Amino acid sequence: MTADWVSGYGLQLLWGVVTTLSVTLMALIIGTVFGISLGAVKIYGAKPFRYSAEVYTALVRGVPDLIIIYLIYFGGTVALTKLTGRYVDINGFAAGVASLAFIFAAYASDIFRGAIKQVPRGQFDAAHALGLSRRAAFLRIILPQAWRLALPGFGNLAIILIKQTSLISVIGLEELLRASSVISGATRQPFLVYSVTAILYLIMTSFASWGFRHARIWSNRGFA
């Protein structure tokens, strides 16, 4: 591996890592907020909203992730073109974040629903006795306790999300896998390039696993 390879293609790979982590972080934040909301709706929402949330989850689980990415990317382009009256090419980064957040929220909603249900009902009753509104009781009493219970499953889902970013290479965004594909074609060294790529993915997921493991330890302070 020459110095030119490292300084040229190596930097391109590192930029792919930055893009991958950026997409992951944005999708994780948006998907988590949406997932918590869906989980709460599945428990506390009115019947039409509960059914809609269940249908949404079933659709995402039943359709391949790649098709959802294509639908959001090309569907977003069509929708914006019709709204503006001129052709609009949707941004690959925005489409990637939206697609992965859309998918992540569906799976996260069931993790949060299960965690919320494990919080004793008496916690809600105690919050009401203290004069807290239903919303305040959920945000300040129920959700912090549910978060601790949801953390193991949530961490696994977040690690999967890092690897799922490789799917958005199909819409032209130069994340890590897309950068690797370009470099592989230019250097004609696919084994070397993809081996380095695999190591980079392993480093990212290992750091994520380490972080979530310590987060679980921290959140379980004072519990047997």
C-alpha positions as CSV (number, residue, x, y, z in Angstrom):
1,M,0.0,0.0,0.0
2,T,1.8,3.1,-1.2
3,A,1.8,6.6,0.3
4,D,-0.2,7.9,-2.6
5,W,-2.8,5.3,-2.0
6,V,-3.1,6.2,1.7
7,S,-3.1,10.0,1.1
8,G,-5.6,9.8,-1.9
9,Y,-7.9,6.9,-1.5
10,G,-7.4,6.7,2.2
11,L,-8.8,10.2,2.6
12,Q,-11.8,9.2,0.4
13,L,-12.5,6.3,2.7
14,L,-12.3,8.5,5.8
15,W,-14.7,10.9,4.2
16,G,-17.0,7.9,3.6
17,V,-16.7,7.1,7.3
18,V,-17.7,10.7,8.2
19,T,-20.7,10.6,5.9
20,T,-21.7,7.2,7.3
21,L,-21.5,8.4,10.9
22,S,-23.4,11.6,10.0
23,V,-26.2,9.7,8.4
24,T,-26.3,7.3,11.3
25,L,-26.5,10.0,13.9
26,M,-29.2,12.0,12.2
27,A,-31.3,8.9,11.5
28,L,-30.8,7.7,15.1
29,I,-32.0,11.0,16.6
30,I,-35.1,11.3,14.3
31,G,-35.9,7.6,14.4
32,T,-35.7,7.6,18.2
33,V,-38.1,10.5,18.7
34,F,-40.5,9.0,16.2
35,G,-40.1,5.5,17.7
36,I,-40.8,6.7,21.2
37,S,-43.9,8.6,19.9
38,L,-45.1,5.5,18.1
39,G,-44.5,3.3,21.1
40,A,-46.6,5.6,23.3
41,V,-49.3,5.8,20.7
42,K,-49.5,2.0,20.6
43,I,-50.2,2.0,24.3
44,Y,-52.1,5.2,25.1
45,G,-53.5,6.3,21.7
46,A,-57.0,6.1,20.5
47,K,-57.9,3.1,18.4
48,P,-57.5,4.7,15.0
49,F,-54.0,5.9,15.9
50,R,-53.1,2.6,17.5
51,Y,-54.2,0.7,14.3
52,S,-52.3,3.2,12.1
53,A,-49.1,2.7,14.1
54,E,-49.5,-1.1,13.9
55,V,-50.1,-0.9,10.1
56,Y,-47.0,1.3,9.7
57,T,-44.8,-1.2,11.7
58,A,-46.2,-4.1,9.7
59,L,-45.5,-2.4,6.4
60,V,-41.9,-1.5,7.3
61,R,-41.3,-5.0,8.5
62,G,-42.8,-6.7,5.5
63,V,-41.1,-4.6,2.8
64,P,-37.3,-4.9,2.1
65,D,-35.3,-1.9,3.3
66,L,-33.9,-1.2,-0.1
67,I,-37.4,-0.8,-1.6
68,I,-38.3,1.8,1.1
69,I,-35.1,3.7,0.3
70,Y,-36.0,3.7,-3.4
71,L,-39.6,4.8,-2.7
72,I,-38.6,7.7,-0.5
73,Y,-35.8,8.8,-2.8
74,F,-37.7,8.7,-6.1
75,G,-41.1,9.4,-4.5
76,G,-39.7,12.5,-2.8
77,T,-38.4,13.7,-6.2
78,V,-41.8,13.2,-7.8
79,A,-43.6,14.9,-4.9
80,L,-41.3,17.9,-4.9
81,T,-41.5,18.2,-8.7
82,K,-45.3,18.3,-8.6
83,L,-45.4,20.7,-5.7
84,T,-42.9,23.2,-7.2
85,G,-43.8,22.7,-10.9
86,R,-40.2,22.0,-11.9
87,Y,-37.9,19.1,-11.7
88,V,-36.3,18.7,-8.2
89,D,-33.6,16.2,-7.6
90,I,-33.9,15.3,-3.9
91,N,-30.7,15.4,-1.9
92,G,-29.2,11.9,-1.3
93,F,-28.2,12.7,2.2
94,A,-31.7,13.9,3.2
95,A,-33.3,10.9,1.5
96,G,-30.9,8.5,3.2
97,V,-31.5,10.0,6.6
98,A,-35.3,10.0,6.1
99,S,-35.3,6.4,4.8
100,L,-33.2,4.9,7.6
101,A,-35.1,7.0,10.3
102,F,-38.4,5.7,8.8
103,I,-37.2,2.1,9.1
104,F,-35.5,2.5,12.5
105,A,-38.6,4.1,14.1
106,A,-40.8,1.1,13.2
107,Y,-38.5,-1.4,15.0
108,A,-37.7,1.0,17.9
109,S,-41.4,1.6,18.6
110,D,-41.9,-2.0,19.7
111,I,-38.8,-1.8,21.9
112,F,-40.1,1.3,23.6
113,R,-43.6,-0.1,23.8
114,G,-42.3,-3.2,25.7
115,A,-40.2,-1.1,27.9
116,I,-43.0,1.3,28.8
117,K,-45.3,-1.6,29.6
118,Q,-42.7,-2.9,32.1
119,V,-42.9,0.3,34.2
120,P,-45.3,-0.3,37.0
121,R,-48.7,1.3,36.6
122,G,-48.4,2.7,40.1
123,Q,-45.8,5.1,38.8
124,F,-48.4,6.9,36.6
125,D,-50.9,6.9,39.5
126,A,-48.2,8.4,41.8
127,A,-47.4,11.1,39.2
128,H,-51.1,12.0,38.9
129,A,-51.4,12.2,42.7
130,L,-48.6,14.8,42.6
131,G,-50.6,16.9,40.2
132,L,-48.5,16.1,37.1
133,S,-50.4,16.1,33.7
134,R,-50.5,13.0,31.7
135,R,-47.8,14.3,29.3
136,A,-45.5,15.5,32.1
137,A,-45.9,12.2,33.9
138,F,-44.9,10.3,30.8
139,L,-41.9,12.5,30.0
140,R,-40.6,13.0,33.5
141,I,-41.5,9.7,35.3
142,I,-42.3,6.9,32.8
143,L,-39.9,7.6,29.9
144,P,-36.7,7.8,32.0
145,Q,-37.5,4.4,33.6
146,A,-38.5,2.9,30.3
147,W,-35.4,4.1,28.6
148,R,-33.2,2.1,31.0
149,L,-35.2,-1.0,30.1
150,A,-35.2,-0.3,26.4
151,L,-31.4,0.4,26.3
152,P,-30.2,-3.2,25.5
153,G,-32.5,-3.6,22.5
154,F,-32.1,0.0,21.4
155,G,-28.3,-0.5,21.4
156,N,-28.5,-3.5,19.2
157,L,-30.8,-1.7,16.8
158,A,-28.4,1.3,16.6
159,I,-25.5,-1.0,15.7
160,I,-27.6,-2.5,12.9
161,L,-28.3,1.0,11.7
162,I,-24.6,1.7,11.2
163,K,-24.4,-1.3,8.9
164,Q,-27.7,-0.4,7.2
165,T,-26.2,2.9,6.0
166,S,-24.4,0.7,3.3
167,L,-27.8,0.4,1.6
168,I,-28.1,4.1,0.7
169,S,-25.1,3.7,-1.6
170,V,-27.7,2.8,-4.2
171,I,-29.0,6.4,-4.3
172,G,-25.6,7.9,-5.0
173,L,-24.6,9.2,-1.6
174,E,-20.8,8.5,-1.2
175,E,-20.9,6.9,2.2
176,L,-18.3,4.3,3.2
177,L,-19.5,1.4,0.9
178,R,-20.0,3.7,-2.1
179,A,-16.5,5.2,-1.6
180,S,-15.1,1.7,-1.4
181,S,-16.8,0.7,-4.6
182,V,-15.4,3.7,-6.5
183,I,-11.9,3.1,-5.1
184,S,-12.1,-0.7,-5.9
185,G,-12.9,0.1,-9.5
186,A,-10.1,2.7,-9.8
187,T,-7.4,0.6,-8.2
188,R,-8.5,-2.9,-9.3
189,Q,-7.8,-4.1,-5.8
190,P,-11.2,-5.1,-4.5
191,F,-10.0,-7.6,-1.9
192,L,-7.7,-5.0,-0.3
193,V,-10.3,-2.2,-0.5
194,Y,-13.2,-4.2,0.9
195,S,-11.0,-5.7,3.6
196,V,-10.1,-2.2,4.8
197,T,-13.8,-1.2,4.6
198,A,-14.8,-4.2,6.7
199,I,-12.3,-3.2,9.3
200,L,-13.6,0.4,9.4
201,Y,-17.2,-0.9,9.9
202,L,-15.9,-3.2,12.6
203,I,-14.2,-0.3,14.4
204,M,-17.4,1.8,14.2
205,T,-19.7,-1.0,15.5
206,S,-17.2,-1.9,18.2
207,F,-17.1,1.6,19.6
208,A,-20.9,1.7,19.5
209,S,-21.1,-1.6,21.4
210,W,-18.6,-0.3,24.0
211,G,-20.6,3.0,24.4
212,F,-23.9,1.3,24.8
213,R,-22.5,-1.3,27.2
214,H,-21.2,1.5,29.4
215,A,-24.5,3.3,29.0
216,R,-26.3,0.2,30.3
217,I,-24.0,0.0,33.3
218,W,-24.5,3.7,34.1
219,S,-28.3,3.5,33.7
220,N,-28.5,0.4,36.0
221,R,-26.8,2.1,39.0
222,G,-28.6,1.3,42.2
223,F,-30.6,-1.6,40.6
224,A,-29.9,-5.2,41.6
